[in-house]
């Protein structure tokens, strides 16, 4: 016997909908900015495919993040103002924003996290911060890179992280693992030079 869910509250703090730039008003970004709420805009999804392999219409995913709960009707007014699709509640802001770049969907077209745009003062970096397990994998990748490319200086690793891995390695390196990587490279250098 399956459980019956009863609708008790259609309000939520986090909502999402899609905007098709070709049918949105020219000033759709300003319309959303005028709400003075935190929101996030995906990169233009112009490489997505339907199930039959045909191209989807180019679109942008929008995430609205309110301080308090909003009803479907309230959010629907916002979506309608920019000719957006029917809004849907979302339970997890991090998962939604990660979906904007298809980070957890390797079977889908990939988009750059650098093209995800934060509005209204939302801290995008904290939303997209990697989990502890993801940080460990990034540190492992940095160590492997250093081994394979004979990197022994922390400054060289920093330049590589800044220029080639700004979205993943660099934040993990400077926010969480500076001491680990400095110690690792110092030890590696001493081992190579017999000190």
SVG drawing of the C-alpha trace seen along z (x, -y; Angstrom):
<svg xmlns="http://www.w3.org/2000/svg" viewBox="-4 -48 75 50">
<polyline fill="none" stroke="black" stroke-width="0.4" points="0.0,0.0 1.5,-3.3 1.4,-6.4 -0.8,-9.3 0.9,-12.7 -1.4,-15.6 -0.8,-19.0 -0.5,-21.2 1.7,-24.1 2.6,-25.1 5.1,-27.7 8.8,-27.5 11.9,-29.7 13.7,-28.3 12.1,-28.3 13.2,-27.7 12.0,-28.3 13.3,-28.6 13.6,-31.7 13.9,-31.4 15.9,-34.5 14.1,-34.6 10.7,-35.2 11.8,-37.1 11.5,-40.9 14.8,-42.6 15.0,-43.9 14.3,-40.6 17.4,-40.7 16.5,-44.2 12.9,-43.0 14.4,-40.3 17.0,-42.7 14.2,-45.1 12.9,-42.4 15.9,-42.9 16.2,-39.2 19.0,-36.7 18.8,-34.8 21.1,-32.8 21.2,-32.7 22.6,-29.6 24.8,-29.8 22.9,-29.8 22.0,-26.2 22.4,-26.0 23.8,-22.5 21.1,-20.5 19.3,-17.7 15.8,-16.2 15.4,-12.5 15.2,-12.0 18.5,-13.8 17.1,-17.0 18.3,-20.3 16.4,-22.0 15.6,-25.6 18.4,-27.8 17.3,-28.6 18.5,-29.8 17.6,-28.3 16.8,-30.7 16.9,-30.1 15.1,-32.4 16.2,-32.3 13.9,-34.2 14.4,-35.0 10.9,-33.7 8.5,-31.3 6.7,-32.4 3.5,-30.8 3.4,-29.4 1.1,-32.3 3.7,-34.9 6.5,-33.2 4.3,-32.6 3.8,-36.4 7.6,-36.8 8.0,-34.1 5.2,-35.6 6.8,-39.0 9.8,-37.6 7.8,-35.1 9.3,-32.3 8.0,-28.7 5.9,-27.4 7.9,-27.7 8.8,-24.7 9.9,-24.4 13.4,-23.2 14.5,-21.7 18.2,-22.3 19.9,-25.4 23.3,-23.7 21.9,-20.9 20.0,-23.4 22.9,-25.6 25.2,-22.6 22.6,-21.5 22.9,-24.9 26.3,-23.7 25.3,-20.0 28.1,-19.3 26.5,-16.1 25.1,-15.0 28.1,-14.0 25.7,-12.5 24.4,-16.0 26.1,-18.9 28.6,-20.6 28.6,-24.3 31.2,-26.4 30.7,-27.2 32.3,-30.6 29.3,-31.4 26.8,-30.9 25.8,-34.5 24.9,-35.4 22.5,-38.3 21.3,-40.2 24.4,-39.5 24.1,-35.7 27.4,-34.0 27.8,-31.6 31.1,-30.3 29.6,-29.0 26.8,-27.4 29.1,-25.6 31.8,-24.8 32.9,-21.2 32.1,-18.6 34.8,-17.1 35.0,-14.1 35.3,-16.3 38.0,-18.4 40.0,-15.2 39.7,-14.2 40.9,-17.6 43.9,-17.4 44.7,-14.0 44.5,-15.3 46.9,-18.1 49.4,-15.7 49.2,-13.4 49.7,-16.4 52.8,-17.5 54.2,-13.9 53.6,-13.6 54.9,-17.0 57.8,-17.3 56.3,-20.2 58.2,-20.9 57.4,-24.6 54.2,-25.8 54.3,-29.0 54.3,-26.8 51.3,-24.9 49.5,-28.2 50.0,-29.5 48.7,-26.2 45.7,-26.3 45.0,-29.9 45.4,-29.6 44.3,-26.1 42.0,-25.0 40.4,-28.3 37.0,-26.7 38.1,-23.6 41.8,-23.5 42.3,-27.2 39.5,-27.7 40.3,-24.4 44.0,-25.2 43.7,-28.7 40.7,-28.1 41.5,-24.7 44.7,-23.1 47.6,-25.5 49.5,-23.9 48.9,-20.4 50.2,-21.2 53.1,-23.3 54.2,-20.5 53.8,-17.9 55.8,-19.9 58.6,-20.7 58.8,-17.0 58.8,-16.0 61.6,-18.6 63.7,-17.3 63.2,-13.7 64.2,-14.4 67.3,-16.4 68.3,-14.1 68.0,-16.7"/>
</svg>
